[in-house]
Amino acid sequence: MNENLFASFITPMILGLPLATLIVMFPSLLFPTSNRLVNNRLISLQQWMLQLVSKQMMGIHNAKGQTWTLMLMSLILFIGSTNLLGLLPHSFTPTTQLSMNLGMAIPLWAGAVVTGFRNKTKASLAHFLPQGTPTPLIPMLVIIETISLFIQPIALAVRLTANITAGHLLIHLIGGATLALMSISTTMALITFIVLVLLTILEFAVAMIQAYVFTLLVSLYLHDNT
């Protein structure tokens, strides 16, 4: 077991140069486009899943909100593929870095909020003060609603970072325990190995679910502002 549990979350370097940019760009190679009339099974499955997700996620939006479809579909593909690639042995998961997740969450949230203030100025300002609020509570509620608005991108980024990091740490700890128990008790090592396999399967599901949740929340923020 490594001395530092968080060593696998450090950005890999070669000759003193960080490889984060190359790693972030790599998932785009996994989704090729085809210029053939009849696509192969992989591309057909990819297109079917994208259409299914886009219909479910963008069906609630009006015409202005649906202009974000391409961006949101690219976002869910990027986060999902990055999370899945991070489950490979000796790999690096960029979505475990809070700075990167904030870099995705803040511009998307800010774009949705700015869109709301441009298109629905009165409705956007009305969110800061619910109707029928008693006069003495008005300053406090405005402050609370303002804080809750600015917390939204932080919650997006922290949720994704915490879920991915916690899953990887559990896999690391249980894997180390399995190796340590092999020389002590074969039965206990087998039990922990089964737990490790089940946890890995769960992490595959978590990787896809977190990509969907992140994109869905951005979509809901956009829906509230269009």
HELIX and SHEET records of a PDB file:
HELIX    1   1 ALA A    7  PHE A    9  5                                   3    
HELIX    2   2 ALA A   20  MET A   25  1                                   6    
HELIX    3   3 PHE A   26  LEU A   30  5                                   5    
HELIX    4   4 ARG A   41  MET A   58  1                                  18    
HELIX    5   5 ALA A   63  GLN A   66  1                                   4    
HELIX    6   6 THR A   69  LEU A   85  1                                  17    
HELIX    7   7 PRO A   94  THR A   96  5                                   3    
HELIX    8   8 LEU A   98  ASN A  119  1                                  22    
HELIX    9   9 THR A  121  ALA A  126  1                                   6    
HELIX   10  10 THR A  135  LEU A  137  5                                   3    
HELIX   11  11 ILE A  138  LEU A  181  1                                  44    
HELIX   12  12 THR A  186  ASP A  224  1                                  39    
SHEET    1   A 2 MET A  13  ILE A  14  0                                        
SHEET    2   A 2 LEU A  17  PRO A  18 -1                                        
END                                                                             
